[in-house]
């Protein structure tokens, strides 16, 4: 239980309840209405900051053209926001991007599938190394291959050194471990399609 609510119950509600119980019946209803209003106001004051924080967390940042071009993305992006930024960057480079879920029912991973020409690349977005472990990398490569991907990339916002066991697992599974600034490596896997010539 929230510590503030517990203190409120112990220091205010219980003493007030005992005082109200000792009042004559004529005034009991009026006091109960006023006390109920005070309780509602106090609970609202306690819960309002938490509700506002929850609303602000659900605000999704959308990438600006300048941010996409510079690949200088905020380190505080959520995973969904990182997927949005990556998808927008890839689409801007001529890739067709769709979202796909892992075919294994017990897996909850969501991949970006990016197609350009004959190449299909699966991209798993990772915020700060949550997915960078050998088992996760192997599961990603296996699941994405079942979805038809021939190239695999795990894009992370992590700025620290990536764990050597994960790097070794990625090499064995054919998964590129890329920081955001390394996305042009993914773009270089397939040549950009020439713009159609107007007739």
C-alpha positions as CSV (number, residue, x, y, z in Angstrom):
1,X,0.0,0.0,0.0
2,X,1.2,3.5,-0.7
3,X,2.9,5.0,2.4
4,X,1.0,8.3,2.1
5,X,-2.4,6.5,2.0
6,X,-1.4,4.3,5.0
7,X,-0.5,7.4,7.0
8,X,-3.7,9.0,6.0
9,X,-5.8,6.0,7.2
10,X,-3.9,5.7,10.5
11,X,-3.6,9.4,11.4
12,X,-6.9,10.8,10.0
13,X,-9.5,8.2,9.0
14,X,-9.4,6.1,12.2
15,X,-9.5,9.1,14.7
16,X,-12.2,10.8,12.6
17,X,-14.2,7.6,12.4
18,X,-14.2,7.3,16.2
19,X,-15.2,11.0,16.6
20,X,-18.0,10.6,14.0
21,X,-19.3,7.5,15.7
22,X,-19.7,9.4,19.0
23,X,-21.8,12.2,17.4
24,X,-25.6,12.4,17.9
25,X,-27.6,11.1,14.9
26,X,-28.9,14.5,13.9
27,X,-25.4,15.8,12.9
28,X,-24.0,12.5,11.8
29,X,-25.2,12.7,8.2
30,X,-23.8,16.3,7.6
31,X,-20.4,15.4,9.1
32,X,-20.3,12.2,7.0
33,X,-20.9,14.2,3.8
34,X,-18.2,16.7,4.7
35,X,-15.7,14.0,5.8
36,X,-16.4,12.1,2.6
37,X,-15.6,15.1,0.5
38,X,-12.3,15.6,2.4
39,X,-11.3,12.0,1.9
40,X,-12.0,12.2,-1.9
41,X,-10.0,15.4,-2.2
42,X,-7.1,13.9,-0.3
43,X,-7.0,10.7,-2.4
44,X,-7.3,12.7,-5.6
45,X,-4.3,14.9,-4.5
46,X,-2.3,11.7,-3.8
47,X,-3.2,9.9,-7.1
48,X,-3.1,12.9,-9.5
49,X,0.7,13.0,-9.9
50,X,0.9,9.3,-10.6
51,X,-1.9,9.6,-13.2
52,X,-0.1,12.5,-14.9
53,X,3.2,10.6,-15.0
54,X,1.4,7.7,-16.6
55,X,-0.1,10.0,-19.3
56,X,3.3,11.5,-20.1
57,X,4.9,8.1,-20.4
58,X,2.3,7.1,-23.0
59,X,3.2,10.1,-25.2
60,X,5.1,8.6,-28.2
61,X,7.8,10.7,-29.7
62,X,7.8,10.8,-33.5
63,X,11.0,11.2,-35.5
64,X,11.7,14.5,-37.2
65,X,13.5,14.5,-40.6
66,X,16.5,16.1,-39.0
67,X,16.7,13.4,-36.3
68,X,16.4,10.6,-38.9
69,X,19.1,12.1,-41.1
70,X,21.6,12.6,-38.2
71,X,20.9,9.2,-36.5
72,X,21.3,11.1,-33.3
73,X,18.3,9.6,-31.5
74,X,17.5,10.2,-27.8
75,X,18.9,7.5,-25.5
76,X,15.6,7.6,-23.6
77,X,13.4,6.2,-26.5
78,X,11.1,3.4,-25.5
79,X,11.3,0.2,-27.5
80,X,8.1,1.2,-29.4
81,X,9.6,4.6,-30.2
82,X,12.9,3.0,-31.3
83,X,10.9,0.7,-33.7
84,X,9.1,3.8,-35.0
85,X,12.4,5.7,-35.6
86,X,14.0,2.7,-37.3
87,X,11.0,2.0,-39.5
88,X,10.8,5.7,-40.5
89,X,14.5,5.7,-41.3
90,X,14.3,2.5,-43.4
91,X,11.2,3.7,-45.3
92,X,13.0,7.0,-46.1
93,X,15.8,4.9,-47.7
94,X,13.4,3.0,-49.9
95,X,12.7,-0.1,-47.8
96,X,9.2,-1.5,-47.4
97,X,8.7,-2.1,-43.7
98,X,6.1,-4.2,-41.9
99,X,5.8,-5.4,-38.3
100,X,5.8,-9.2,-37.6
101,X,5.5,-11.2,-34.4
102,X,7.7,-14.2,-33.7
103,X,6.0,-17.4,-35.0
104,X,6.8,-19.3,-31.7
105,X,3.7,-18.8,-29.5
106,X,5.8,-18.6,-26.3
107,X,7.9,-15.7,-27.8
108,X,6.7,-12.2,-27.5
109,X,9.2,-10.5,-29.8
110,X,8.1,-8.1,-32.5
111,X,10.4,-7.6,-35.5
112,X,10.6,-5.1,-38.3
113,X,10.7,-6.9,-41.6
114,X,12.3,-4.6,-44.2
115,X,12.3,-5.5,-47.8
116,X,14.2,-3.9,-50.7
117,X,14.7,-5.7,-54.0
118,X,15.2,-9.4,-53.3
119,X,16.4,-8.9,-49.7
120,X,14.3,-9.3,-46.6
121,X,16.0,-8.1,-43.4
122,X,14.6,-8.7,-39.9
123,X,15.4,-5.9,-37.4
124,X,14.9,-6.4,-33.6
125,X,15.0,-3.1,-31.7
126,X,16.6,-3.1,-28.3
127,X,16.8,-0.2,-25.9
128,X,19.7,-0.8,-23.6
129,X,20.8,-4.4,-24.0
130,X,17.7,-6.1,-22.8
131,X,17.7,-8.5,-25.9
132,X,21.5,-8.7,-26.2
133,X,22.1,-12.2,-24.7
134,X,23.2,-15.3,-26.6
135,X,19.8,-17.2,-26.1
136,X,17.8,-14.1,-27.3
137,X,20.0,-13.6,-30.3
138,X,19.7,-17.3,-31.4
139,X,15.9,-17.2,-30.9
140,X,15.7,-14.0,-32.9
141,X,17.6,-15.4,-35.8
142,X,15.6,-18.6,-35.8
143,X,12.2,-16.9,-35.5
144,X,13.0,-14.3,-38.2
145,X,14.3,-17.0,-40.6
146,X,10.9,-18.7,-40.2
147,X,9.3,-15.4,-41.3
148,X,11.3,-15.4,-44.5
149,X,14.2,-13.0,-43.5
150,X,17.6,-13.7,-45.0
151,X,19.5,-11.0,-43.1
152,X,19.2,-10.2,-39.4
153,X,20.1,-7.1,-37.4
154,X,19.6,-6.2,-33.7
155,X,19.7,-2.4,-33.3
156,X,20.4,-1.1,-29.9
157,X,20.5,2.3,-28.1
158,X,23.1,0.8,-25.8
159,X,26.3,2.9,-25.8
160,X,28.5,0.6,-23.7
161,X,30.6,-2.3,-24.8
162,X,28.5,-5.2,-26.0
163,X,29.1,-8.5,-24.1
164,X,31.7,-10.8,-25.8
165,X,29.5,-13.9,-25.5
166,X,26.6,-12.0,-27.2
167,X,28.9,-10.8,-30.0
168,X,30.1,-14.4,-30.5
169,X,26.6,-15.7,-30.6
170,X,25.6,-13.0,-33.1
171,X,28.5,-13.9,-35.4
172,X,27.5,-17.6,-35.3
173,X,23.8,-16.8,-35.9
174,X,24.5,-14.3,-38.7
175,X,23.0,-11.4,-36.7
176,X,24.5,-8.0,-37.1
177,X,24.7,-6.1,-33.7
178,X,24.2,-2.5,-34.6
179,X,24.1,0.7,-32.6
180,X,21.8,3.3,-34.1
181,X,24.7,5.2,-35.7
182,X,25.6,1.9,-37.6
183,X,22.2,1.7,-39.4
184,X,23.9,2.6,-42.8
185,X,25.5,-0.9,-42.6
186,X,22.1,-2.4,-42.9
187,X,21.2,0.0,-45.7
188,X,24.3,-1.2,-47.6
189,X,23.1,-4.8,-47.6
190,X,20.8,-4.2,-50.6
191,X,21.3,-1.6,-53.4
192,X,18.7,1.2,-53.4
193,X,16.1,0.7,-56.1
194,X,16.3,3.3,-58.9
195,X,13.4,5.7,-59.1
196,X,10.9,4.8,-61.8
197,X,11.3,6.7,-65.1
198,X,8.3,8.8,-65.9
199,X,6.8,7.9,-69.3
